[in-house]
Amino acid sequence: MRTPVVRLALLLACCLLVLLSVQYLGDSSPPVNQGTKVETETETKYIEALGYDYQPQPKDKKSWLPKLISYGKSSWSKSELDSFSDESRKILKNDKDVAPETLDPESDSVLILTPMKNNAGYMSKYFELIETLEFPRHKISLAFLISDSTDNTQKLLIKAKKKYQEQGPKEMRFKRFDIYRQDFFNGMPGNERHLRERQRERRIVMARARNYLWTRALGNEQWVAWIDGDLTAYPPTILRDLMTYDKDIIVPNCMYPISKNGLPYSMYDYNAWQETPESLAMIKDLKEDDFLVEGYTDLKTYRKHLDEFDKEDTIVPLDGVGGTFTLVKAHVHRSGIGFPTWVFQHQVETEGFAKLAKANGFGVFGLPNYNIHHVSN
């Protein structure tokens, strides 16, 4: 039989649980606007539709270094610490002094990276689209790499930097606006850039350019957005829309104005694809150094491209991506994942980047029904 003291203790415990539940519910995030429902193994997320006002709720991400207040009170449990070697415990003890000073990525910040070669004709449209982005200007950094250009690309970029960073109002300035120049002296004629036999050479040079740019430009940003210099349209909310999915690497479906199947647009970026049983069977018979490339009728790879998914397929896992508009969590690059300049799993550059990222445990995804537009070239 329970004594009055025991009954009182139980009653107080129940009241405490009720108060904690109310506080938890009160602190939970407000419901988002109705959007696409995405089921996962552990939870249900709602992805907001275009046009809705997405407000970021950055997570409290740990630093690469464990933030130890003291050696006795750390993020490691005692059993974990006991399992470490003496050398590992010495390292953790040493970390406690530097961890509070460790610089974490700035929450909700993005670095836009754009390699350019003879882009003068598209420069006006590029900045017109950048200006429409519904994202805090002081959270955006821009970095450009000019390579092997023979037109006014560099002069126009310098002019744009003065306009935005010096002449314009301070509230409209970007966090950074950096211009780099690195020539690779790749003299491939313009009419040969899409020939299949020139693709390995061309894509390796592009990989070198991308690696040069991100290793020079990446600072304290949380996200990296690779954006082509010759896009013609994308939604102003695209950065928020893609960030909402919270994926390591994610791409929209890039189209261009060539009619197909009665539609005014057809797929441009065939570098975004998913392996199939047929493609994997084909790959088994390849030599290690064999190079695959998409979009050529004389080379059937049996892969599933973004335009082959159903309307109900909101988000799909991918094995290859292009670089027309690719959003990457910056820690992917900081982990050493760049763009292979060698054949990795039969790919180089952006497709090799996706393969390399997946081989290191990162997720790669695409949005089949979220379209952006590329110039027809």
Order of alpha helices (4+ residues) and beta strands (2+ residues): alpha-beta-beta-alpha-alpha-beta-alpha-beta-alpha-beta-alpha-beta-beta-alpha-beta-beta-beta-alpha-beta-beta-beta-alpha-alpha-beta
